[in-house]
């Protein structure tokens, strides 16, 4: 989606690209070429803010479908952000609660793969 960027009295002097997702009741914005100064002019667009929910399965991890992994996820909500930004490629993720937290994005769901037991892991998929 594009947002209008105000410069002085011109409400739509520039347009800025932004990806918007809803995460646990909060809107998350990813800006491209974020302006340093000024203000945005917006109008509500209810079709742009579709609700996204995940269901979790504790003490299980999906195996053999990881396409991205990182070790900087302090909590599962960070993995939600990574998954939403990956688009349709991310069908689920594993959150491993060890160290500073690990996030593994999967290109499949539990219906397409196998969940293994792991006391430090939680599996999440979009519902």
N, C-alpha and C positions, 0 to 999 in steps of 0.2 A: 504494500500500500504506500501511497505517497502522502506526505503532510506538507501543508503550506508553511513557509517560514517567513515571518514578518521582518521587514527591514524598514525602519522609520514608519511612514504612514501606509506603505504598501503591504497589505495583509498577505499577499502571495507573491512576494518578490522572488523567492526561490522555492523549489520543491525538493524535499528530502525523502529518500526511501527508508522505510522502517518495516521491520517484521514484528508483529504483535501476537503474543500468545497469552493464554490464561494459565496460571500455575497456582494451584491451591488457593483460589479466590483472589489472587493478585495478578495484575497485568504486567507482563515482562516485555520490554521494548528493546529491540536490537536495531540501532541506527547505523546507516551507511552514510559516511561523510557528515558526521554530526557537526552542526555549526557551533562556533565558540560563543557568539553573542546573539542576542535577539530573542524572539518568542515565536511559538508555533500558533497557527490559527487552525482550529479543527472543528469538525461537526461530527456528532455521533454516527457511527455506522454499525448497527447491531449485527450485520452479517460478518463483520471482520473479527468478532470476538467470540468464536465458538468455544464452548466449554470442553475441556479435556480432562478426563479423570483416569487415574491408574488404580488397579487393584494389586495388592501385594500378597505374596506367599512367603511366609517367614521360614527361615532355616532351609531354603532351597535355592539353587542356582541353575540357570539354563546352561547347558554345555554345548560346545562346538558351533556356536553361532555368533561369536563376538566379532564385530568389525571395527570397534574403537574401544580403547581402554585408557583410563587416566587414574592417577593416584592423588588427586587434589580435591576429592569430594568429601567435605566435612559432614554432609548429611544427604539423604536421598533427594531432596529438592534440587540439589546441584545436578544430579543425574537427569532429573526431569527436564531441566533446562537444556542439557546436552542433547537429550533425545528429541525434544521438540525442534531444536535447531537443525537436527539431522534430517528432518522431514520424513517422508514416507519410508526411507530406508530403515529407520529405527522402529521396530515393532515391539520391543521390550527392553528392559535393562536389568542387570544384577547390581545390587549395592552390597559391597563387602565391607563390614565394619571392623577393619583392622588397620593399624597405623593411623594415617590421617584420613582414611576412607578411600575406597576404590570404587570406580564406576566402570561397568562394562556394558556397552550398547550392543544389542543383539539385532540381527536381521531376520529373526524368526520369533514365534511365540511357543509356549509350552505345548500347544497342540501339534507343532511342527518339529519338536525336539524332545529332549530328555531333561528332567529336573533331577539334579543330584542333591543328596543331603549335605548340608554345610551349616553348622550352628552359627557362623558369623555372616551368613549371606541372606539377603532378601531379594526375591524376584518380583519385578513389577511389569505389568503390561497394560496397554490402553484398553479401556472398556467403552 
